């Protein structure tokens, strides 16, 4: 059974900790009572968590054999970080365990040193400070979560749900991840590359992009251009690009590319279409272009993705 250790330190964010408990404890595998052995491992028997204290059944030593270690966010990123927690993370990483942070838990991973030289994210309000304090980390404030294989980081609040469901899908496939989401009364996880909701200055005029986004998703098989999208939206290319950035955090063509990749992921998981057919259905034009773009966006090939994430 896969063991999940959720580290609880003084000042941890209760929502982040409960998110991991809620998701992983609800995964059911046919023939097994539960898919995960979930343990909340405290730095002390009683841990202060904002408005209440947590009384934990396990200590940090019980995380030594965990397959995955989850680090929830911390309320005060300026508070001293306990060395036993950092040592637990370093030891887990050294033996090959999977390490994941939610929200400002990225500061804890950063202090342990395991994020040096890798791409990471955190809540957009704290991303600048993470980059300033830890220049060896490639901080991306625009995404929901980042999967580096053995090290994963997520943005704040609901992005932690997306990260946990993503891990379930990695471990047991899309069908069980969907079941876990339904049991927890949560939506299926969004793609990690989707933009965080970042507060931008109020635009001088507002455009409800949702109809445009829905239209794009119905046209993914076509060779869409910026001119085509702007004509459909009845806007100039410059205005369309500005308003996409204001409302989605990215450009029209980058959003289109992300939509193509998300659609391709869905088809690879749920259909028997060949890679060439998926490339055509999602508007990439050629299987070579599809493979190159998919690998860059997702971090693995379409073939390996299908083998890893098809429902079991």
Secondary structure, 3 states (H helix, E strand, C coil): CEEEEEEECCCECHHHHHHHHHHHHCCCCCCCCCCEEEEEEECCCEEEECCEEEECCEEHHHHCCCCEEEECCECCCCCCCCHHHHHHHHHHHHCCCEEEECCCHHHHHHHHCCCCCCEECCCHHHHHHHHHHCCCCEECCCECEEECCCEEEECCCHHHHHHHHHHHHHHHCHHHHHHHHHHCCCCCCCCCCCECCCCCCCCCCCCCCHHHHHHHHHCCCCCCCHHHHHHHHCCCHHHHHHHHHHHHCCCHHHHHHHHHHHHHHHHHHHCCCCHHHHHHHCCCCCHHHHHHHHHHHHCCCHHHHHHHHCCC
